[in-house]
Amino acid sequence: MYFSPLIILSFILLIPPNCANSELNNKKRRGCFDFYTYANEGYCSYLLEDYKTSIDNYKKAFELRIQGCNVSDYRNDHYLYAKALVHSGLYEKGQKFLHYSILYGELNWKDIVQDPILSPHNIDGRIISKPEFDSLKAKRNSKMNSDLRTVIDSMVFKDQYYRLMAKDILESKIDSIKNLQLIIDEQNEAKLKSIIAKHGFPGLNKIGTDKANILLMHMSYEDRHKIFPKLIEEVNKGAINPDILGMMIDQELVLEKGRIQKYGYFLERDEMYNTYFMPFKTSNLDSINEYRKQIGAISLECSAVKNGAKMPYMFELEYSPER
């Protein structure tokens, strides 16, 4: 699964899986967990250009939650549904969900005018005009907490400043850089806890960016353990990408516990921090996919299509369903 270089460069402490398992197995949860049941199938079918199946699944997903659960700038389910509808000649409904894609997700005008599916059908603004787009975008922006975004942007800049510097600095200076980074992490952690307590998690649906994921990944082991039930709630509300939960748990299992990953997010990286794909050594795709489904994440097969990799593409030493 791809994550930005900012996250890949992180020094990460993670959540204990025992806490994670009890929360993720709560059968009473509603919201985005239910939405992802169908939306993930719609997304994966869209990637495979199976637009009919994509439409069928997205229809079920949006019947459950019309506002969707757009948690990242690389996946806007309203937008993909709109394009599948337009491709299939369902222009009126496609137009409706194109409007929703602007109201409920991050979308730019050039995304529409340069899109190979939409642009041929949007001559002279037949589906949406620039003034209509600007009006919907303004309505979207008016609901965003711009002050909170400024705070998060500043925190992320500080978070990444020394981490990026550490790539090119002399070995003799690394310890001092790490000490400075620890101070910044402690300050950011205190701020983030305060923000979550007051506003909820500052995700894409609140500030128009998912940069706060980086700050979350650098919270201490102890504090992330304490707020994990809250994070589950925020995933269900559409504030946090479920991939983040899977990544946190997997990296804790591998790096902190010396065990094998549960969700398949732990990718191999070379010395330049470039992610590359390695094959499974055991055939446990079905079990891992079931775990991924429980947290609202796409299947490994879908992830392979998304990343342009051949299946199987992950790496594990061994597998035990009792872990």
C-alpha positions in Angstrom: 0.0 0.0 0.0 1.5 3.3 -1.0 2.0 6.1 1.6 3.6 9.5 1.0 7.4 9.9 1.5 6.7 12.0 4.5 5.1 9.0 6.3 7.7 6.5 4.9 10.5 8.6 6.5 8.8 8.4 9.9 10.3 7.0 13.2 7.2 5.1 14.3 5.9 3.9 17.7 2.7 1.8 17.5 -0.5 0.6 19.2 -0.7 -2.7 21.0 -2.7 -5.2 18.9 -4.6 -6.5 21.9 -6.3 -3.2 22.3 -6.8 -2.9 18.6 -8.5 -6.3 18.3 -11.1 -5.7 21.0 -12.1 -2.4 19.5 -12.1 -3.6 15.9 -14.3 -6.5 16.7 -17.1 -4.3 18.0 -20.2 -5.4 16.0 -22.2 -2.3 16.9 -20.2 0.1 14.9 -21.9 2.0 12.1 -21.0 4.6 9.5 -17.9 4.3 7.4 -17.2 0.7 8.3 -20.6 -0.3 6.7 -19.9 2.1 3.8 -16.6 0.5 3.0 -18.2 -2.9 2.7 -19.6 -1.9 -0.7 -17.5 1.2 -1.5 -14.2 -0.8 -1.5 -15.8 -3.2 -4.0 -16.9 -0.3 -6.1 -13.4 1.2 -6.0 -11.6 -2.0 -6.9 -14.0 -2.7 -9.8 -13.4 0.8 -11.0 -9.7 0.3 -11.1 -10.3 -2.9 -13.2 -12.6 -0.8 -15.5 -15.5 -3.1 -14.6 -17.9 -0.1 -14.5 -21.1 -2.1 -14.1 -19.9 -3.8 -11.0 -18.5 -0.6 -9.7 -21.8 1.2 -10.2 -23.7 -1.7 -8.5 -21.5 -1.5 -5.4 -21.2 2.2 -5.2 -25.0 2.5 -5.4 -25.3 0.3 -2.3 -22.6 2.2 -0.5 -24.2 5.6 -1.0 -27.6 4.4 0.0 -26.0 3.8 3.4 -24.1 7.1 3.6 -24.6 9.8 1.0 -21.7 11.9 2.2 -19.4 9.0 1.7 -16.1 8.6 3.6 -13.5 10.5 1.5 -10.4 10.4 3.8 -7.6 10.9 1.3 -6.9 13.1 -1.7 -6.1 10.1 -3.9 -9.5 8.4 -3.6 -12.8 10.3 -4.0 -15.5 7.7 -4.2 -18.2 10.2 -5.3 -15.9 11.2 -8.2 -15.2 7.6 -9.3 -18.9 6.8 -9.1 -19.7 9.8 -11.2 -17.2 8.8 -13.8 -18.5 5.2 -13.9 -22.0 6.6 -14.4 -21.0 9.0 -17.2 -19.0 6.2 -18.9 -22.2 4.1 -18.8 -24.3 6.9 -20.3 -26.1 7.7 -17.0 -25.4 11.4 -17.3 -28.0 12.9 -15.0 -27.0 10.7 -12.0 -23.3 11.2 -12.9 -23.7 14.9 -12.8 -25.4 14.6 -9.3 -22.5 12.7 -7.9 -19.9 14.9 -9.6 -21.4 17.7 -7.6 -21.2 15.6 -4.4 -17.5 14.8 -5.2 -16.8 18.5 -4.9 -18.8 19.0 -1.8 -17.5 16.0 0.1 -14.0 15.5 -1.3 -10.9 17.3 -2.5 -11.2 18.0 -6.3 -9.7 20.5 -8.6 -11.1 21.9 -11.8 -8.2 20.5 -13.9 -9.1 17.0 -12.6 -12.4 17.4 -14.5 -11.3 19.1 -17.7 -8.3 16.7 -18.1 -10.2 13.5 -17.2 -10.4 11.2 -20.2 -13.9 10.0 -19.2 -15.5 13.3 -18.2 -13.9 15.8 -20.6 -15.5 14.5 -23.8 -18.9 14.7 -22.3 -18.4 18.1 -20.7 -18.1 20.3 -23.8 -19.5 23.8 -23.0 -20.1 22.7 -19.4 -22.8 20.2 -20.2 -22.1 18.2 -17.0 -20.6 21.0 -14.9 -19.4 24.5 -15.7 -16.5 26.4 -14.2 -18.9 28.8 -12.3 -20.8 25.8 -10.9 -17.6 24.2 -9.8 -16.3 27.3 -8.1 -19.6 27.7 -6.3 -19.6 24.2 -5.0 -15.9 24.4 -4.1 -16.5 27.6 -2.1 -19.3 25.9 -0.2 -16.9 23.0 0.6 -14.2 25.4 1.7 -16.6 27.3 3.9 -17.1 24.2 6.0 -13.3 23.6 6.5 -11.6 24.8 9.6 -8.9 27.0 8.0 -7.4 28.1 11.4 -7.0 24.5 12.4 -5.4 23.6 9.1 -2.9 26.4 9.6 -2.0 24.9 13.0 -1.6 21.4 11.5 0.5 22.6 8.6 2.9 24.3 11.0 3.1 21.2 13.2 3.8 18.9 10.2 6.5 21.3 8.9 8.3 21.1 12.2 7.7 17.3 12.3 9.4 16.8 9.0 12.1 19.4 9.1 14.8 17.4 10.9 13.7 14.1 9.6 14.3 15.3 6.0 17.5 16.9 7.1 18.7 13.6 8.6 18.9 12.0 5.2 21.8 14.3 4.2 23.6 15.2 7.4 26.9 13.8 8.7 26.7 10.7 10.9 28.3 12.6 13.8 25.3 15.0 13.9 22.6 12.4 13.8 22.3 12.1 17.6 21.8 15.8 18.1 19.2 15.8 15.3 17.3 13.0 17.0 17.3 14.8 20.3 15.8 17.9 18.6 13.2 15.7 16.9 12.2 14.1 20.2 11.5 17.6 21.6 9.4 18.5 18.6 7.5 15.2 18.8 6.6 15.8 22.4 5.3 19.3 21.7 3.3 18.1 18.7 1.9 15.2 20.6 0.6 17.4 23.3 -1.0 19.7 20.7 -2.5 16.9 18.8 -4.1 15.3 21.9 -5.6 18.7 22.7 -6.9 19.1 19.2 -8.5 15.7 19.1 -10.2 16.2 22.5 -11.6 19.5 21.3 -12.3 19.0 17.6 -12.0 15.3 16.9 -9.3 14.1 14.6 -8.3 16.9 12.1 -8.7 14.8 9.0 -9.7 15.6 5.4 -13.3 16.2 6.3 -12.4 18.9 8.8 -9.4 20.8 7.3 -9.2 19.6 3.7 -5.9 17.7 4.1 -4.8 14.4 5.6 -1.5 15.7 6.8 -2.4 15.1 10.4 -1.9 11.4 9.8 1.9 12.1 10.0 1.4 13.6 13.5 -0.7 10.6 14.5 2.0 8.2 13.5 4.5 10.0 15.8 2.5 9.9 18.9 4.1 7.9 21.7 3.2 4.3 22.3 1.5 5.0 25.6 -0.7 7.8 24.3 -1.7 6.1 21.1 -2.7 3.1 23.2 -5.0 5.4 25.3 -6.7 7.1 22.4 -7.1 4.0 20.2 -10.9 3.6 20.9 -11.3 7.3 19.9 -9.4 6.6 16.7 -11.7 3.7 15.8 -14.6 6.2 16.2 -12.9 8.7 14.0 -12.4 6.0 11.3 -16.1 5.3 11.4 -16.9 9.0 11.1 -14.8 9.3 8.0 -12.0 11.3 9.6 -9.1 8.8 9.5 -8.1 6.5 6.7 -8.5 2.8 7.8 -5.1 2.1 6.1 -3.5 4.2 8.9 -4.9 1.8 11.6 -3.7 -1.3 9.7 -0.3 0.3 9.2 0.0 1.2 12.9 -0.9 -2.3 14.1 1.3 -4.1 11.6 4.4 -2.0 12.3 3.8 -2.4 16.0 3.6 -6.2 15.6 6.8 -6.3 13.4 9.0 -3.6 15.0 8.0 -3.7 18.6 6.8 -7.3 19.2 9.0 -9.1 16.6 5.9 -10.8 15.3 4.5 -11.0 11.8 2.1 -8.5 10.3 -1.6 -8.9 10.4 -2.9 -6.6 7.6 -0.1 -6.7 5.0 1.0 -3.0 5.2 4.7 -3.6 6.1 6.5 -3.1 2.8 10.2 -3.7 2.1 12.2 -0.5 1.5 15.7 0.0 0.1 18.3 2.4 1.6 16.8 5.3 -0.4 13.4 4.7 1.2 12.0 3.5 -2.1 9.2 1.0 -1.6 9.3 -2.2 -3.6 7.2 -5.3 -3.6 8.3 -8.8 -2.5 6.3 -12.1 -2.8 4.5 -13.9 0.0 6.3 -17.0 1.3 3.0 -18.5 2.4 -0.5 -18.5 1.0 -2.6 -16.6 3.5 -4.2 -14.0 1.4 -7.8 -14.9 2.4 -7.1 -14.6 6.1 -5.3 -11.2 5.7 -8.0 -10.0 3.4 -10.6 -10.8 6.1 -8.6 -8.8 8.7 -8.4 -5.9 6.2 -12.1 -6.1 5.6 -12.8 -5.7 9.3 -11.0 -2.3 9.4 -12.5 -1.1 6.2 -9.4 -1.5 4.0 -9.3 -2.7 0.4 -8.1 -6.3 -0.3 -4.5 -7.1 -1.2 -5.5 -7.9 -4.7 -7.1 -4.5 -5.1 -4.0 -2.9 -3.5 -1.9 -4.7 -6.1 -3.9 -3.2 -8.9 -3.7 0.2 -7.3 0.1 0.0 -7.1 0.6 -1.7 -10.4 2.1 -4.8 -8.8 1.7 -8.4 -9.6 0.1 -10.7 -7.0 1.2 -12.0 -4.6 3.4 -9.0 -3.8 3.8 -8.8 0.0 6.4 -10.6 2.2 5.9 -12.6 5.4 8.1 -15.2 7.1 5.3 -17.4 8.5 1.6 -17.3 9.3 -0.5 -18.2 12.3 -4.2 -17.4 12.4 -4.1 -17.4 16.2 -1.8 -14.3 16.4 
